[in-house]
Amino acid sequence: MRYSMIVIINMKKITFITGNENKLKEARAILKDFVIENKKLDLPEIQEIDAGKIIEAKLRQAYESEKATYIVEDTSLYIEALNGLPGPLIKWFLETIGTVGIYELASKYDNQVAYTSCMIGYIDEKGRTDFFEGRVKGKIVEPRGKTNFGWDPIFLPDGHEKTFAEMTEEEKNATSHRKLAFVALGDFLKNLRP
């Protein structure tokens, strides 16, 4: 006699505080076992080199608006030759000098090593916080490819011939810093299930 096992997954709802539809889409593609909703809150972002402090401040602000379970995310680009800049200040670098400017600044140095980081902060209804980080090492290259994510055209991950911007959605989701962070978050959330 043959038996079949049916596993019923208790879907967990996650409220992702983001107004960025691309980040929401990527999160949903990576965390397929969870229901991901989004909530747009205009949270002031503190200016800080430490991404963890930025995430924690956002979590606390969201929690103060309504005591619930949230996740927030922040992405950084660290260029070794620039002592880690722009780091979490990447948004302002993109708004002022753009990807071409960042590439031109980095290309003045012999060292093109960089890494991307995605940090996700989680806060539950009781105010407990946890953090998950994904990092991908690579280098800064001349802009290649088009994307909806700012610095993807200038970041070439180690072991790949395509920049993040040249990759398909599936290729990027398989290798990205965001994937690593969301997978770590997903493992954590699965362990919270009853």
NORNORBEL-V449297 format. One record per run of one state. SS is the DSSP state (H for helix, E for strand, - for the rest). FROM is the first residue (numbers start at 0). LEN is the number of residues. If there is no record, write none. Layout:
BEGIN
ss=(SS	SS)
from=(FROM	FROM)
len=(LEN	LEN)
END
This chain:
BEGIN
ss=(-	E	-	H	-	E	-	H	-	E	H	-	E	-	H	-	H	-	E	-	E	-	H	E	-	E	-	H	-	H	-)
from=(0	11	17	20	30	33	39	50	65	69	79	82	85	87	89	96	97	106	112	123	128	140	151	154	157	162	163	168	175	176	192)
len=(11	6	3	10	3	6	11	15	4	10	3	3	2	2	7	1	9	6	11	5	12	11	3	3	5	1	5	7	1	16	2)
END
